[in-house]
Amino acid sequence: MSQEFLARILEQKAREVEQMKLEEIQPLRQTYRLAEFLKNHQDRLQVIAEVKKASPSLGDINLDVDIVQQAQTYEANGAVMISVLTDEVFFKGHLDYLREISSQVEIPTLNKDFIIDEKQIIRARNAGATVILLIVAALSEERLKELYDYATELGLEVLVETHNLAELEVAHRLGAQIIGVNNRNLTTFEVDLQTSVDLAKHFKDDCLYISESAIFTGQDAERVAPYFNGILVGTALMQAEDVAQRIKELQIDKG
């Protein structure tokens, strides 16, 4: 995702937010806290499994998937959380997918979208998400803090996504508890697991870290396992012939 493409997405989000109604806040769906689970299960690289029909970089991935069945397969095979793409224009997702999946699984769900406004956070919560994504590259540091604080006040957890050292430092200043490192370069569009390995040198002991993108095999997972609490995997699972087996390959025991 190039910076130019990110700007296009954010322009689209601004248009959507302008038309978006402010929903009344509904009760928070009950499940375990992701951060607490990750802290208490550090003997294994945990898998956040994603439901993603398409992406700008790959095009259509799996349009015919039964999203609820896919999510339940993830849950049955030990995924720690389900990530659900809700962006309609660029990823062929939908907020209804989050709503449907959240009503049929017991584990946390992440609203994977480009969040720029409080109205989106309320919608995510009302649709059953217990975790939201905030992308450092998409927000000013001031706005990031406002949205982070708002989400946590609503009882949500936040995965703060970074791509480089400068963004990682922003996440640390924010006091983020769960930090994602996306291995996709925003300028070149390329993915490189070395991004996770390099940024791991700057990790803090009191934070939890998730490696995102470019993880397809057990070998990929093993490469980041020493440094990370979990991995977020979408394409590899959406394309897998045997989803259960693929998840097992990615769940690296750390001893």
N, C-alpha and C positions, 0 to 999 in steps of 0.2 A: 504494500500500500504506500504509494508515493505521497509526499507532503501535499502535492497538488491534488491528488485523489482524495486525501483526507479532508482537504478544504472543501471539495465538492460534497462529500458526505455531510460535513458539518453545516454547509449551506442548506442541504436538504433537511437536516434535523431541525434547523432554525425555522424553516417553513412549516414543518410538522408541528413543532411546539406552538407556533403562533395559532394554529387551528385547533390545538388540543384543549379539551375542557379540563378544568381542575376537578378531579374526582374527590369524593369524600373518602377519608381514610378508613379502611376496613381492618378487621383484626389481623394481626400478623400470624401467618401459618406457623404451626408449632413443629419444630424439629430440633436436632442438636445444633450447637454452635460449631461452625466449621473450624474456627481458630482453636477452640478447645480440643476438638477431635484431632487436629493435626499435631498439636502439642503432645497429646497423650498417645499418639501412634507414630512415633518417629523411627520405629524399627523397620518401616516399609515406606517406599516411595508410593504415595497415594495418587490415584488416578481421578482427575476431574474429567468426566466423559461428556462430549459435546454432541448435541443434536443440531446438525447443520446441513441443509439441503443443497446450498450453493455458496460460492464465494466469488468476489471480483477477480481473484487471481487464478482460480481453477475453473470457473464457470459452474455448470451443474455437476453436483457430486452424487446425490441420490434423491431424486425428486419423488420417487414412488414409496419412500420409506413410511412405514407405520410409526409415527413419532412416539406414540405412547408405548408401543411394544418395544421399540428401540431403547427408550429410557428405562423401562422395566428390566430389560436384559442387562443394561449397565448396572442397575441397582442390585440385581440378583447376583452379579459377579464381582461385587465389592467396590464399585465406584464410590468415592467419598461425596461426590456432588454431581448434579447434572447441569451442564451449561446449555442454555437454550438461546439460539439466535432469534431475535425478534425484529430485526431490521427487514422491512419488506422490499425496499427498492434495490438494494445492493446484494443482499444475502438470501432473498426469497424466504425470509422468516416471517413470523407473525406473533403478536402478543397472545393470541389464542393458543399458540403452541405452548407457551409458558404456562398459561392457565390450565390447559388440559394435562400437561405432564405433572405440574405441581399438585394437581388433585388426585393423581394416581401413583405417586411415589411417596415414601416416608422421609427420604434424605433431602438435604438442602438443594435448592435450585438457584442458579445464577442467571440473572437477566443480562445476556450478552448483547449490548447495544452501545450506541454512541450517546451517552447521557450528558446533556448540557443544561438541564433545567429540572427544578424541583417537581414539576408536574409529571415528568417521566419517572421519577423515583416513586411517587405515590402510585402511579399505574403499575409499576413493577411489583411493588408490595401487594397491591390489591389482586394482582394476577398470581400471587403465590410465591414470588421470589423471596428468599431470605438473605440473598447476597446480590449486590449490584457491582457492575464494572465501572470504574472511573479511569479514563485514559489521560495520563499526564500530558501527552502531546496534543490533546484536544482542548485543553483548558489553561487559562492563566493560573498561576499558583494561588492567587486570591480566590478565584472562582472554584478551583479544585477544593480548597479548604471549606468554602461555604457549602458545597454539595456533599462533601465528606461528612461534615458536622451534621447536616440536615438528615442524611441517611442514617447515621448512627443514633441520632435522637429518635428516629422512628423505629429503632430496634434492629435495623438491617446491619449486616456486615458488608464490608467493602473490599473488593479486590482492586488494588491500585496498580495499573499497568504501566510499565516502563520499557524503554527500548535502548537506553544508553546510560552512561554514568551520570550525566547532568540530571536526567529524569529520575534516576535512582536516588540521587541526593535530595531532590524535591520530595519524593515519597518518604524519605527518612525524616526530613524537616516537618512534614505533615504529621508524623507520628503514626503512619499507617502500620497496621498490625500484619496484614496479609498483602504481600507485594508480588506482582507478576513481572517476569522478564520475558518480553516477546522477542523471539529470535528472528523476526522479520525486520529487515532494514527499511525504514520508512522512505528513504530516498531511492534506493535501488530496487526495492520489492523483493530482493533475494532473502532467503532464510539461511541461517548459519548457527548451529548449536554452540559454536565457540563464543557467541555473545553471552550465553548463560554462564559458561565456564569463566570467561573473563570478568564479568560483573560480580561473580561469586566472591572474588577477592575483597570486595567492598561491603559484604553483608554484615549485618549486626546480629548479635546473639539473641536479642529479644524480639526479632521479627521472624515471620514465616514466609517462605518463598516458593513460588510456583513458576516452573518453566513452561512457556507457551510457544506453540508452533514448531514445526520441523521435527516432531517426534513421531516416528512411524514404527520403529522396531524395538525389541528388547535391548538391542545394542545401543540405540539412541538413548533409551531410558537409563541404561547403566552409566552412560557418559555423564549425565547430570545428577544421578542419584546421590553422590557424595555431598552435594552442596544444597540440594533442594528438598523441601518437604513433600512436594507433589508436582505433577505435570498436568497440563491441560491438553487433551488430545481430541481432535475432531475428525479430520479427513481420514486418518488411518482406521478409525472405528466405523465411520459411515461407509467406507468402501470394503471393509473386511467381510469375507465370506463366513468366517466363524468369529463373531464378535466376542463371545466368551473367552475363546482361546487367546485372542489378541489382547484383551484386558489382562489376562493372567501373565502374558509375556512382559507386559509393561509394569506390572507390580513388582518392583525389585526389592527383595529382602535386603535390609542393610545390616542385619545381625545385631 
